[in-house]
């Protein structure tokens, strides 16, 4: 295996930042993947005199661990961490060498206090853009606490092992041999799940904010930056900073940036917000809001935050198709991210529900991996852009069924088929397959606002040109509003508008 020149040059620059020696312990056999791994490791070691390699016997072959000389860190890669996981390897090399991870001191203290043995195994696909954050979080925990270890397992390299555990969605995290979590999870969320969350009762003792932003996606980040720049005491309460863009792979329409990825943009947003004096409260979900002398936002943790004005930027989530079998087989054949989970369906038959841009893009991507794709569209015609439709119809392993309604997703312990009904004839069709990707748009995260603020029939918060809602002092921005277009750049603009609207409200009241 030979690294591409561009990747090699980039890696060479990163390795210059190493602060100490690193020892790679490699477990390899005589198979081709082992040979490729050995070539990969040798090429990395050739770029730095601080990296040494020795053969070892690890639980999986091929695999390698990243260690300090004479000390195991518990960081292991089973398979070759290319694709999105290449970043995880680079960070592991730097951090094991002595460079401090970019983690708040409070989080570092939490990790170091964890007692007991925690051995994580995380199954990934190298095309998954959500997996690296999980791997990197668990690697940091392994680095800081000798009782914790993490092994990244490439599902494609260890296909039989992944299939024996019925892993049909990644990342899939196992702890001490038992399933721990499926899908994206942040470092703070992992700690909370292990019972090491910070005390949320202290939140209620915070002084009232001038502006409290509820939600940490693009609109929330934009709103926080604008209010902070106006000198307002600003707080952001978010379940997960970055919001829906954390689930977005390629972003090619963010003006002035030719291409980026959701997690990368989310990290940049959080970094920008923290450049200002903004109180960011992660892992908190709003439950209720009342207006007395001040707004009072009650969190699910029980804490209550007070503010003179509030900006709602709670975003949206994937819309469910709401048929029998969808919830039962979620992560057991029912998936929502073709980039993350597509490789797990290599050589299999799958369906994509949805004929809009996201559905057709998913079908095109999947057609290059799976045996056959069936697209199910509820309306008489596809809604996707013409250029996408032309590409779709040029593919030999795609069938498009229009004007059909999904009736049921079938299966036993995992998906075995899908049943749909022709809306014109009422004829029922059953299709045998192993995977269903749901791509039917978004639903706003506004259920908790029932009876509080004026919303549309589908739950979108109604705002005016200033971002103001039906409640004075309460503003809203982004995908949770009745904005006709759900785009990142539009959300950011609406966040700035709501922030300026809230500023005007405060100086007038």
C-alpha positions in Angstrom: 0.0 0.0 0.0 1.3 3.4 -0.9 -0.1 6.6 0.4 -1.1 9.3 -2.1 1.5 12.1 -2.4 -0.9 14.7 -1.1 -1.9 12.7 2.0 1.8 11.8 2.6 2.8 15.4 2.5 0.0 16.4 4.8 0.9 13.6 7.3 4.5 14.6 7.2 3.6 18.1 8.3 1.4 16.8 11.1 4.1 14.5 12.4 6.5 17.4 12.8 4.2 18.4 15.7 5.0 15.2 17.7 6.4 16.0 21.1 7.8 12.5 22.0 8.3 9.0 20.9 5.5 6.6 19.8 5.6 2.9 19.5 3.3 1.0 17.1 2.6 -2.6 18.0 1.4 -4.5 14.9 -0.4 -7.8 14.7 -0.3 -9.2 11.1 -0.7 -12.5 9.3 0.0 -13.6 5.8 -3.3 -12.4 4.3 -3.4 -9.5 1.8 -5.0 -7.1 4.3 -2.2 -7.8 6.8 0.4 -7.1 4.0 -1.3 -3.9 3.2 -1.4 -2.9 6.9 2.3 -3.6 7.3 3.1 -1.5 4.2 0.9 1.3 5.6 2.6 1.2 9.0 6.1 1.1 7.4 5.3 4.1 5.3 4.1 6.1 8.3 7.1 5.1 10.4 9.4 6.2 7.6 8.1 9.8 7.9 9.3 10.2 11.5 12.3 9.0 13.6 10.0 9.3 16.6 7.9 6.4 15.5 9.1 2.8 16.0 7.3 -0.4 15.1 7.4 -3.8 16.7 5.4 -7.0 16.0 2.9 -8.1 18.7 0.0 -10.5 19.3 -3.2 -8.5 19.6 -6.8 -9.9 19.9 -7.5 -9.1 16.2 -5.4 -9.6 13.1 -4.6 -7.4 11.3 -4.5 -4.5 13.8 -2.1 -2.2 15.6 -1.9 -0.2 18.8 -0.5 3.2 19.4 1.5 3.5 22.5 4.0 5.4 24.6 7.3 3.5 24.8 6.9 0.9 27.5 3.3 1.8 28.2 0.1 0.6 26.5 -2.5 3.4 26.0 -5.4 1.2 25.1 -5.7 2.8 21.6 -6.0 0.1 18.9 -7.0 0.2 15.2 -8.3 -3.1 13.7 -8.1 -2.6 10.0 -6.4 0.2 8.1 -7.7 3.6 9.3 -8.0 5.4 6.0 -11.0 7.5 4.7 -12.5 9.5 7.5 -10.6 7.5 10.2 -7.2 8.7 8.9 -7.8 11.9 11.1 -8.4 9.6 14.1 -5.0 8.0 13.5 -3.2 11.3 13.1 -4.7 12.6 16.3 -3.8 9.4 18.2 -0.2 9.7 17.1 0.0 13.4 18.1 -1.8 12.9 21.5 0.1 9.7 22.4 3.3 11.6 21.7 2.4 14.2 24.3 0.3 16.9 22.6 -2.6 17.7 24.8 -6.1 17.0 23.4 -8.4 20.0 22.8 -10.7 19.2 25.7 -12.0 21.4 28.5 -10.2 20.9 31.8 -13.5 20.0 33.5 -14.0 17.2 31.0 -10.4 15.9 31.6 -11.0 15.9 35.3 -14.2 13.9 34.8 -12.4 11.3 32.6 -9.6 10.8 35.1 -12.0 10.2 38.0 -13.7 7.3 36.3 -13.0 4.0 38.1 -13.6 0.5 37.0 -12.6 -1.3 33.8 -14.1 0.0 30.5 -13.1 -1.7 27.3 -14.8 -0.2 24.3 -15.0 -1.8 20.8 -16.3 0.5 18.1 -17.4 -0.8 14.7 -17.1 1.8 11.9 -17.1 2.2 8.1 -14.3 4.3 6.6 -16.9 6.3 4.7 -18.8 7.3 7.8 -18.4 10.9 8.7 -19.9 10.5 12.2 -17.6 7.6 13.3 -14.4 9.6 13.7 -15.8 11.8 16.5 -16.8 8.7 18.5 -13.4 7.1 17.9 -11.5 10.3 18.8 -13.6 10.8 22.0 -13.0 7.2 23.2 -9.3 7.4 22.3 -9.0 10.6 24.4 -10.6 8.8 27.3 -8.2 5.8 26.8 -5.2 8.2 26.8 -6.3 10.0 30.0 -7.4 7.0 32.0 -5.5 3.7 32.2 -8.7 1.8 33.0 -10.2 2.6 29.6 -9.4 1.2 26.2 -10.9 1.6 22.7 -10.5 -0.5 19.6 -11.6 0.9 16.2 -12.9 -2.0 14.1 -13.4 -1.5 10.4 -16.6 -3.4 9.6 -15.5 -4.1 6.0 -12.2 -5.7 7.2 -13.9 -7.7 9.9 -17.2 -8.4 8.0 -18.0 -11.8 9.6 -17.5 -10.4 13.1 -19.8 -7.4 12.3 -22.4 -9.6 10.7 -22.3 -12.1 13.6 -23.4 -9.2 15.9 -26.0 -8.1 13.4 -24.3 -4.7 13.0 -26.2 -2.8 10.3 -25.5 0.8 11.3 -22.3 2.6 12.4 -20.8 3.7 14.6 -21.8 0.8 16.8 -20.1 0.9 20.2 -19.7 -2.1 22.6 -18.6 -1.8 26.2 -17.1 -4.8 27.9 -18.7 -7.0 25.3 -22.3 -5.5 25.6 -23.9 -3.1 23.2 -23.4 0.5 24.5 -24.5 2.9 21.8 -25.5 3.2 18.1 -24.9 6.3 16.1 -23.1 9.6 16.8 -22.3 10.3 20.5 -20.1 13.1 21.8 -17.5 12.8 24.6 -19.8 14.6 27.0 -22.6 12.3 26.2 -20.4 9.2 26.7 -19.4 10.5 30.1 -23.1 11.2 31.0 -24.0 7.7 29.9 -21.3 6.3 32.2 -22.8 8.3 35.1 -20.1 11.0 35.1 -22.1 14.0 34.0 -21.5 17.4 35.6 -24.1 18.6 38.2 -26.8 20.4 36.2 -28.5 21.9 39.4 -25.8 24.7 39.2 -27.5 25.9 36.0 -30.5 27.3 37.9 -28.1 29.5 40.0 -26.8 31.4 36.9 -27.6 35.1 36.7 -30.3 36.0 34.1 -29.1 36.3 30.5 -29.8 39.2 28.2 -30.3 36.7 25.4 -30.6 32.9 25.8 -30.3 31.0 22.5 -32.0 27.6 22.6 -30.2 25.4 20.1 -26.6 25.1 18.8 -26.9 24.6 15.1 -25.9 27.1 12.4 -28.7 29.5 13.3 -28.0 29.3 17.0 -24.3 29.8 16.6 -24.9 32.8 14.3 -27.4 34.3 16.8 -25.0 33.9 19.7 -22.1 35.5 17.9 -24.3 38.5 16.9 -25.7 39.1 20.3 -22.3 38.7 22.0 -20.8 41.2 19.6 -23.5 43.7 20.7 -22.2 43.3 24.3 -25.2 41.3 25.5 -24.8 38.6 28.2 -25.4 35.6 26.0 -26.1 31.9 26.8 -26.5 28.9 24.5 -28.3 25.8 25.7 -27.9 22.9 23.3 -28.5 19.2 23.3 -25.6 18.8 20.9 -23.7 21.7 19.4 -23.8 21.7 15.6 -27.3 20.2 15.4 -28.4 18.5 12.1 -25.3 19.4 10.2 -23.4 16.9 12.3 -25.3 14.3 10.1 -24.4 16.0 6.8 -21.5 14.7 4.8 -20.7 16.9 1.8 -21.5 20.6 1.8 -20.9 22.2 -1.5 -23.2 25.2 -1.4 -21.8 27.1 1.5 -20.8 30.2 -0.3 -17.1 31.0 -0.4 -16.2 27.4 0.7 -16.1 25.0 -2.2 -16.4 21.9 -0.1 -16.7 21.1 3.6 -18.2 18.4 5.8 -20.9 18.8 8.5 -18.8 17.8 11.5 -16.0 20.0 10.4 -18.3 23.0 10.0 -19.9 22.3 13.4 -16.5 22.3 15.1 -15.7 25.6 13.4 -19.0 27.1 14.6 -18.4 26.1 18.2 -14.8 27.4 18.1 -16.1 30.7 16.7 -18.8 31.0 19.3 -16.3 30.3 22.1 -14.1 33.1 20.9 -16.7 35.4 22.5 -17.9 35.6 26.1 -20.8 33.1 25.5 -21.9 30.6 28.1 -22.3 27.4 26.2 -24.3 24.7 28.1 -24.2 21.4 26.2 -26.2 18.2 26.8 -29.2 20.2 27.9 -32.7 19.9 26.3 -35.4 22.5 26.7 -38.7 21.2 28.1 -40.8 24.3 28.6 -40.8 28.1 28.4 -42.8 30.7 30.3 -42.8 34.5 30.3 -43.1 36.3 33.6 -41.0 39.3 34.3 -38.3 37.3 32.5 -38.4 34.3 30.3 -38.0 31.1 32.2 -36.7 28.1 30.2 -37.1 24.8 32.0 -34.7 22.1 31.0 -35.3 18.3 31.1 -32.6 18.1 33.8 -34.9 20.2 36.0 -32.8 23.4 35.9 -34.5 26.7 35.0 -32.6 29.4 33.0 -33.8 33.0 33.0 -33.4 35.6 30.3 -34.7 39.0 29.1 -35.1 37.7 25.5 -34.9 34.2 24.0 -34.0 33.0 20.5 -35.3 29.6 19.5 -33.1 27.8 17.1 -34.0 24.1 17.8 -33.7 23.0 14.2 -35.2 19.9 12.7 -34.8 16.1 12.7 -35.2 13.3 10.1 -38.9 12.7 9.4 -40.0 9.1 10.1 -42.1 7.3 7.6 -44.2 6.0 10.5 -45.1 2.5 9.3 -45.0 -0.8 11.1 -41.4 -2.1 11.3 -39.6 1.3 11.1 -38.9 1.6 14.9 -38.6 -2.1 15.4 -35.8 -2.5 12.8 -34.0 0.9 13.3 -30.3 0.1 13.1 -31.3 -3.5 12.1 -31.8 -2.7 8.4 -33.6 0.6 8.7 -31.1 3.5 8.3 -31.1 7.2 7.7 -27.5 7.9 6.6 -26.4 6.3 3.3 -22.8 7.6 3.7 -22.4 6.0 7.2 -24.3 2.8 6.8 -24.2 2.1 3.0 -21.0 0.1 3.1 -22.6 -2.4 5.5 -25.1 -3.3 2.7 -22.4 -4.2 0.1 -23.8 -6.7 -2.3 -27.3 -6.6 -0.8 -30.7 -5.3 -2.0 -32.0 -2.1 -0.5 -34.8 0.5 -0.8 -34.7 4.2 -0.6 -38.0 5.9 0.6 -38.2 9.4 -0.9 -37.8 10.9 -4.3 -36.5 14.4 -3.4 -32.8 15.5 -3.7 -31.7 13.7 -0.6 -33.4 10.5 -1.6 -32.1 10.4 -5.1 -28.6 11.4 -4.0 -28.8 8.5 -1.5 -29.9 6.1 -4.2 -27.1 7.1 -6.6 -24.5 6.7 -3.8 -25.9 3.3 -2.7 -26.0 2.0 -6.3 -22.2 2.0 -6.4 -22.1 -0.3 -3.3 -25.1 -2.5 -3.1 -26.5 -5.1 -5.5 -29.8 -3.3 -6.3 -31.7 -0.1 -5.2 -35.4 0.4 -5.3 -36.6 4.0 -5.0 -40.2 4.4 -3.6 -41.8 7.8 -4.2 -45.2 8.7 -2.8 -46.0 11.3 -5.5 -46.6 10.6 -9.2 -43.3 12.2 -10.1 -39.8 12.5 -8.5 -39.2 15.8 -6.9 -35.4 15.8 -7.3 -33.4 18.1 -9.5 -33.4 17.1 -13.2 -29.6 16.5 -13.2 -29.9 14.0 -10.4 -32.8 12.2 -12.1 -30.8 11.8 -15.3 -27.9 10.3 -13.3 -30.3 8.0 -11.5 -32.0 6.6 -14.6 -28.6 6.0 -16.2 -27.8 3.4 -13.5 -28.4 -0.3 -14.4 -29.1 -1.5 -10.9 -31.9 1.0 -9.9 -35.7 0.6 -10.1 -38.0 3.6 -9.5 -41.5 3.0 -8.2 -43.6 6.2 -8.3 -47.1 6.9 -6.8 -46.6 4.2 -4.2 -47.2 4.3 -0.4 -45.0 2.4 2.0 -47.2 0.1 4.0 -44.8 -1.9 6.2 -41.1 -2.7 6.7 -40.9 -6.5 7.1 -38.5 -8.6 9.1 -37.8 -10.9 12.0 -34.7 -9.9 13.9 -33.7 -7.7 11.0 -35.2 -6.3 7.8 -36.1 -8.9 5.2 -38.4 -6.8 2.9 -40.8 -3.9 2.4 -44.5 -3.8 1.4 -45.9 -1.0 -0.7 -49.2 -0.1 -2.3 -49.8 1.4 -5.7 -51.9 4.5 -4.9 -53.8 4.4 -8.3 -54.7 0.7 -8.4 -54.4 -0.3 -4.7 -52.3 -3.3 -5.8 -49.9 -4.5 -3.0 -46.3 -5.4 -3.7 -43.8 -7.1 -1.5 -40.1 -6.6 -2.2 -37.5 -8.8 -0.6 -34.4 -6.8 0.5 -32.1 -6.3 3.4 -32.0 -2.6 4.0 -34.3 0.5 3.9 -33.0 4.1 3.8 -35.6 6.7 4.9 -35.1 10.0 3.1 -38.3 12.0 3.3 -37.3 15.3 4.7 -37.3 17.0 8.1 -39.7 17.8 10.9 -39.1 20.8 13.2 -38.1 20.3 16.8 -40.9 22.3 18.3 -43.2 19.7 20.0 -42.3 21.2 23.4 -43.7 24.6 22.4 -47.3 23.4 22.1 -49.6 26.2 23.1 -46.7 28.6 23.7 -46.1 30.3 20.4 -47.9 30.4 17.0 -46.9 27.6 14.7 -47.9 26.3 11.3 -49.9 23.2 10.7 -46.6 21.2 10.5 -45.2 22.7 13.6 -42.9 25.4 12.2 -42.6 28.6 14.3 -44.1 31.6 12.5 -41.8 34.6 12.5 -41.8 38.0 10.9 -39.0 39.7 8.9 -37.2 40.5 12.2 -37.3 36.9 13.4 -40.0 37.8 16.0 -42.6 35.3 17.1 -46.1 35.9 18.4 -44.7 36.4 21.9 -42.9 39.7 22.5 -39.2 39.2 23.2 -39.3 35.6 21.9 -37.5 35.2 18.5 -36.8 32.2 16.3 -34.4 31.3 13.5 -33.4 28.4 11.2 -35.1 25.2 10.3 -37.6 25.3 13.2 -39.3 28.3 11.6 -41.6 28.8 8.6 -38.7 29.9 6.4 -39.5 28.4 3.0 -36.0 27.1 2.4 -34.0 24.9 4.8 -30.4 25.7 3.9 -27.4 26.2 6.2 -26.6 29.6 4.8 -30.2 30.7 5.2 -30.3 29.5 8.8 -27.1 31.5 9.6 -28.7 34.6 8.1 -31.9 34.1 10.0 -29.9 33.6 13.2 -28.2 37.0 12.7 -31.6 38.6 11.9 -33.2 37.2 15.1 -30.2 38.4 17.1 -30.5 41.9 15.8 -34.2 41.8 16.3 -33.7 40.7 19.9 -31.1 43.5 20.4 -33.6 46.1 19.1 -36.3 44.7 21.4 -34.0 45.0 24.4 -33.0 48.6 23.8 -36.6 49.6 23.3 -37.8 47.8 26.5 
